[in-house]
Amino acid sequence: MDKIDVTKLTQMSNFEIAALFYKYALTNSRGLRAINVGRGNPNWINTQARLALNRIVEFGMQESLQTISLDDGNLAGYTEKTGIAERFEQFLDAGDSVDGFLKQALRYTQDTMQLNQDELVFEWVDGVIGNHYPEPSRSLVNVEKILNRYLEVNLYRGRHLADQTQVFPTEGGTAAMVYLFNELKVSHILEAGDTIAINTPIFTPYLQIPELNEFKLQEFDVSSDESDDWQLVDQKFEELKDPNVKAFFVVNPTNPTSRAFSDHALEKLKEVVAANPKLVIITDDVYGTFVDNFKTIYSVVPHNTLLVYSFSKLYGATGQRIGLIAMHEDNLFDELIAQMTAEDPVIKEAFRKRYSYVTNKPHEMSFIDRTVADSRNIGLYHAAGLSTPQQIAMTLFSLTNLVYEGQADPYVQASKKIVSGRYKAFWESLGLVTQTSDENAEYYTVFSIYKLAEEKYTKKFRAYLEQNCHHLEFEWRLAADYGVVVMDGAGMGTDVGYLRISLANRPIKDYETVGGRISDLLASYYTEYLQTKA
């Protein structure tokens, strides 16, 4: 196979590089089965919530036929709220496992959350049918309450913030990122040229988006290192205390290194905010549920923090595009907007003109509601919000967990066991000791091909490889000769030579195979090295 000039790929996103290398993997020179361990989507799903959604759809059709119906049943009417919870209970079969879950969920929402059952069931039914715009546009009423409960139980580690937190369901975590970057710009909280800190290594878009012409932000990396188990050292937190640092972007647990902030790191972040009280923090916690006893940055410094969460990874819902933005009612963002409005008449007038289309009190509009309005370019604010079937899906995923509140959720435990088993299998296939820590989510793992060369062979071979093997060449040969696709770590902010392996998307045997093929490729480089010594 013709060799490519990998140096020409260094400006490309590592996602695009992986997609390119996958084409080579499909026709690899050894005719091996292609294995892509670059993708982060899980290969398992939650069935209970999906089946429950279908049951609500079925009940909704039955309800709709009671008001308007054609003989063939292909046209139905509307649903009635009064008494709908009782009718739903009668519809459900307690002997069926899915219906049993829905009954359990109703008991939980009534006994633990004190939700009005007619209002809840009507919201579910009307939501899954999807024949009305979301109302309110930011989040359906009971959806927000259930999502808040889920976040508190799973991410806050004992801190009670559910009734003080506002939630905006979005089209996955990706939409949440786009909306927040845009709103921070529109609200003049971040201006072109502002300095932002990024906790690297990190999910690539957090590195790329700030550099775009729309934002032109000045980045500096607050990086972690493998020698510190990918935790930020104290000196890095000291750098964040500089008032010139306007924002701090975090994925927690990290992607690609899969480490959650330690308790020590969370305490240091409290010190940072005390010293730099106008620091804006965005924390993306999609992998938090894979860490036992996880604690989000939002629960430590809620005043300064925007929380992003997605159901995609834990519940196998990457294609459903369901995530959220959450923020405290008493927050820095509203304070900064109020301060600018009071001090800058030009900004005040711009805000008045922009938001008077959607409210008669534009200067009182909160940051999160501005985010909703700007997500639809103001003019379509009346039709904003995540589709209602997706919102109901989020509540059902949440409730599969919440009904186990106070005890272990079998589904979550099984998900953790899956990635943990694959994690161990991969590291053992390389002949190395498995790296473990309390903060390790084990959803991804990273390793250095150069460090691996030294550990399996010699320091001199490592030096040879570093001097003669571009890291992308190793990844290309791994695809083109051995059919394995990985993600380049350097594109996420690691040192060159680090590869990211997703432990989510392949059967456990494939991780043993991948480790073996990586070792085989390294052995072929070692043979080439020995030939240079002959």
N, C-alpha and C positions, 0 to 999 in steps of 0.2 A: 504494500500500500504506500502511495506517495506520501512523503512527509510534508507536513504543513509548517508554515512559519508562525509559531505560536506567539512570538513577540508582537505580532500585529493584532492580537486579541486582547491585549492588556487593558485597553480602554473600554472594552465591552463589559456589560453586567455579567456577573458570574452565573446568573440564571440563563442568560443567552448563550454563554459558553457551554454550559451543561447541555442545553438543547442541541447545540451544534455537535458536541461530542457524542450525544446519544445516536445521532445518525451514523457515526462511525462504528459505534458499538453494535448496531444492528447488523452490520456487514463485517464484523471483526475478522481479522486474518486467520484466526484459529477455528472459526466456525462455532464458537461457544455461544451458549444461551446468554443474551444480553440481560444484565441486571442493573437497574437504575436505582442507586441508593442516594441520589441527590435530592429527590422530591420529599417534601415534608408532610404530605398528606397521609393519614393513617389508613391501613388496610382493614380496619374493623369499624363497625358502626353500632350505634345504639338502636335496637329494634323497637323497644317498648314505646318510646315517645312517637316514633313514626307510625306504628300501628294504632296508637291512641289517637293521633291526629286523624287517621282515616276513619276511625269510629265516630269522631265528632262530625266529620264531613257527612257520614251516613246518617247520623241523627239529624243533622242540619237539613238534609234533603227531605227527610220525613216530616220535619217541622214545617218546612216551606210549603209542602204539598197541602197543608191544612188550611192555607189562606187562599191560594190560587192554584188551580191544577187543570191541565189539559188531560184528555182521556189517556194519552200515551205516556203521561208523566214527564215529558221532555221540557215542559215549561211549568215552573212553580212560582210561588209568591214570596212572601216575606215571613220573618219569624216574629213571634210574640214573646216579650220578656216575662210577663206575669205567669208564674208557675212553671217556668221552663226547667228549673233545677229539679223539681219533683218529677217532671216528665222524663228528664234525662236519667234520673235514678231508676225509674221504672224500665227505661230502655236498656239499661246495662244489665248484663248477666253476671252475677257474683261468682259463678263457677268458671267463667272465662278469665284467663290470666290478664289479658289486656284490660278488660272491663273491670277486673278486680283492682288493677292499678289506678284506673280513673276514679273508682269509688274511694280508694285510699287517698288519692290526691285531693278529692273533694273534702274528705274528713280533715286532712291536714290544713287546707286553706280556711276551713270553718273553725276548727278547734284551736289551731295554733296562731293563725293569722287574722281570724275574725272577719273574713271577707264575706260580703253579702252574696249568697249562693246564686240567686237569680241573676244578679248583675254579672257575676263571674261566668256562669254558664252561657248567658246571652252573649257576652263578649267573646267567648270561645267560639260559639256557633256562628255568630255574625262575622267573626274574624276569619275562620277557615273558609267560609263561603266566599268572602272577599268581594262583596258587592257594594261596599261603602269605602270612601276614603278613610284613612286613619284619623280618628278623632279621640283625643287631641292629636295634633299632627306629630308631636314629638314622641309620644308613646301612649298606647292604650292604657287606661287607668290601672287595671288590675295586672296587666303585663308589667308595668313599672314596679308595682309592689312586690310581685313574685321575683323579678330579676334582682331587686334590691335585697331581698331575703337570701337569694342564692349567693350573691356576692359577699354578703356579710358572713354567711356560714362557711364559705369556702376560701375567702381571701383575707379576711380582716383579723383572724386569730383572736377572737374574743372582744374586739372593739365594736361597739354598737353605733353604726352609722347609717343603717338602712333608712330610717325615717328622716334623715338629714341629707340624703343623697338624691340627686336628679339624674335620670337615665335617658339617653337618646339611643334607641336601637338603630343600628346601621347595617348596610349591606356588607357585613363582614368587617374584620379589623382593618382591611385595606381601605375601605370607604371611610372608616373612622380616622385613619391617618390623613387622607386627602382633605376631609372636612376640617380637621383641626389645624393643619398647616395653613389652609386657606383662611380660616377664621382668625388665627393669630396675626396674619398679615392684614386682613380687612379691618380688624379692630385696632390696628397700629400697636399691638402689644409686642410684635416683632417687626422691625423695620430692616430694609436692605442695609447690609453692613454690620448688623448686630452680631455679637459673638455668642455662639451657642456651643454647649459641650455635649458630646456624644459618647456614651459608654460603650466603647469598642472592646472586642468584636461585637458586631450588631447586624441585624437583618438589613440587607443591602439598601432598600429604599430610604432608610433613615440617614444613610450617607449621601444618597443621590439627590433626593428631593430638595434639601436646603441649597444645593448648588445651582439649581435651575434658575433661569433668568427671572422667573416670577418671584423668586425669594431673595437670591443673592446674599445668603447668610454666610457669615464667617465661622467656619467650624474649627474646633480643636478637640482632639481625641482625649478622653479620660479613659485610658486603656488599662486592661487587666492582663495578667500574664499567667501562663501555665504553672510557673514556679510558685505562685500564690493561690493555686487551685482556682484560677480565674476570678478571684475576688479583688476588688479595688483596695489598694493600700491607703493608709491614712493620708499620705502626701497628696494623693489625687483628690481627696475630699477638701484638702486645704486649697487647692486650685479653684474649686467651685465657690469658695467664699468671696472671690473677687467680684465686686458689684458690676463690673463690666460684663460678666457672664450673665446673659439674660435668660437662658433656658438650658435645661438638662434633659436629654432624651435617653430613655432606658427601655430595654426589653428585659423583663424579669419574670422567670428565669431567662437567661440569655439565649439568644440564637446567634451564633452556632454552638456556644460552649456549654449550654444547658446547666448553668449555675444560677441559683437564686441568691439574692442579697442575704448575707449572713446577718444575724442580730447585731453584731458589732457594726457592720456597714450601715444598717438602718439607724443606729444611734448616732453614727457620724453624720448621717444625712440630716438629722435633727439639728446638729451643730451648724451645718452648712446653712440651713434655712434661717436659723437665728442670726447668723452673721450676714446673710444675703437675703433679706426677707422678701425681695421682689423677684426671686428666682422662680421661673416657670418650670414645672416638671411634667413631662408626659411619660407615663409608665405603661408599657404594653405587657399585660400579664397572661397572655394566652396559654402559657405552659405552667401556670402556677399550680393547677390542680394535680400535676404529676409529682409535686414535692410534698412529702408529709409535713404537716404543721407549717405550711407556707404562710408568710405574712407580707402583704403588699405595701409598697411605699405609700400608697394612698391612705392606709390606716395609720401611718406614722405622721405624715405631714399633709393632711387632707386639704388644708387651706390653699396650698400651693400646687396641688397635683390634679392633673387630668388622667383618669384611668381608662385604658382601652382594654376590652376583653372580647374574646371570640369563642364561640362554641364549636368551631370547626375541628380542632385537633382532638379534644377529648371525646366528642360524640360522632366523629367521622362525618362531618357536615361541611367539608370545604366547598362543595358545589352548591350548598344552600345559601351561602353568603350571609351569615347571621352573626353579628357582633354588636358591640355597644360602646358608647362613651358615657362615663359617669363622672360627676363632680359634686362637690359639697355645695350646699345652699349658701354658706358663708365662705366666699372664695376670693382669692387674689385677683382673678380675671375681671370680675365685676368691679372691684375696687380700682383697678388700673383704668378701666373704661370711664368710671365716674370721675377720676382725677383728671384724665385727659379732657373730658367734657367740660369740666370746671375751669381748666387752665388754658385751653386752646380753642378760641372761637371758630377757627377754620374747621377743626375736627368736629366740634360740636354741631356746626351747621351741616357738615357732610353726613354725620350720623343721623341728624334730624331728617334730612332729605331722603336718605337711603331707607330708613326704617319706618317712616311715616306712611309708606305704602301699606304696611301690615299692622300698625298699631297707632293709636292716638296718643301714646306716651312713649315715643321712640327712645328717649334717654333713660327710661326705666327698663328697657328690654334687656334681659339677662344674657350673658355670654352664650349659655347653652341654647337659648331660644334663638339668638342671632345665628348660631351655627346651623340650626334647623332651617331657618329662613334662607341663609346664604347657600345651603346645600342645594337649593332649588332656584338660585339666582333671584331671590326676593319675589319675583313676579308669580312664581308657582308655589309660594308658601302655603296657600290653601290646599294644595295637593301634595304636600311634603310628607315625609315619614316613610319608614320601612313598610313594605307590603304586610297587610294584616295576617295572611297565612303564615308568613315567616315569623311575625311576632308571637303568634300562638305556638309555633314550633319551639321557639326559645323557652316559653313558659313550661312546655311539656318536658323538654330536656332538663330544665331546672328542677321540676317536680320529681323526676325519676331519682334525683339526688336528695331533695329536701325531705321526701317521705322517710328517709333513713336518718334524719337529723338526730345527732347524739349517738349514732352507732356507725359502723363501717358500711359504706355503700358498696355492694358486691360488684357493680359495674365499674366503679372507679378503681377498686382494688384490682380487678381483672385487667384493666387497661394498664395500670402501673406494672403489673406482673409481666405483661406482654413485652413492654419496652425494656424492662430490666433483664429479662431472659435473653433478649436479642443483644443487648449491650454486653452482657457477660460472654455470650457466644462469639461476638466479634473480637473482643479483646483477647480471648483465649485462642482464637484462630490465628492471631498474629504472634502467639507465643509470649504474650506480655501479661503482667499482673493487671487485673481489673482495677480501674481507678474508682473509688467510692468515697462519698461524703454525704452528710445530711442534706446539703443544698443541691445535690446533683439530681436533676429531673430525669436524666438518662434517655431523653427523647432524641437527642443528637449526641454525637461524640466527635471530637476533633483530635487529630494527631499530626505530627510533623514527619514527613517522609525522610527528612535529613536526620532527625533525632532517631527515627526507627533504624536508619542505616547504621548509625553508631552503635545502637543497642544490639542489633543482630550481627554486626560485623566489627568494624573498627572505626576509630576517629579519623584515620587517614582516608578511609572510604567515604566517610561523611564529607570531608573536605573536598574530595574529588567530585562527589555528587553535587555539592553546592556550587562548585566552579564550572561544572560541565553539563549540568542538567537543569534547565529552566523548569520551574515548578509546573507550568502549564504543559510542558513537554511530557512530564511524567503522567499527568492526568490524561493527555491525549493518547499516549501509548497504552495506558490502562484501558481506555475505551476501544481504541483501534485494534489492539492486539489481544486484549483479554475480555472485552465486552462489558466492562464495568464502568459506570458513570457515577462520579462523585461530585460534590460541590466544592469549588475553590474557596478556601478559607480567607486568602488574601483579599478577595473582593468584599469580604465582610469586616476587614480590619485586622486580621491576624498577621503575624509575620509570614513571609512567603514560605511555601512548602507545607503549610497546614491544609489538610483535607477535612471536609465535613461529611460525616456519614449520618444519614437519617436512619434511626432505629424504628421508624414507624411503618414503613410501607412495603416491607418484604417479609416472607416467612423466615423463621429462625435459621433454617438450613442455608438460606441464601447468604446470611451474614457470615457463616462459617466458610462458604465458598468465596465470598468477597475477600475475606482476610487471607485465604490461601492464594488467590490470584494476585493480590497486592504483594504478598511475599514472593511469588514467582517472578513478578516483574522486577522487584528489587534484586532478586538473585541474578536476573539477566544483566542488570546494570553492574552487579559485582563481578560477573564474568568478564564484561567489557573492561572493567577497571583492572582486573588481573592481567588481561592481555596487554594493557598499556605498561604493565610492570615487567612483562617478559622481555 
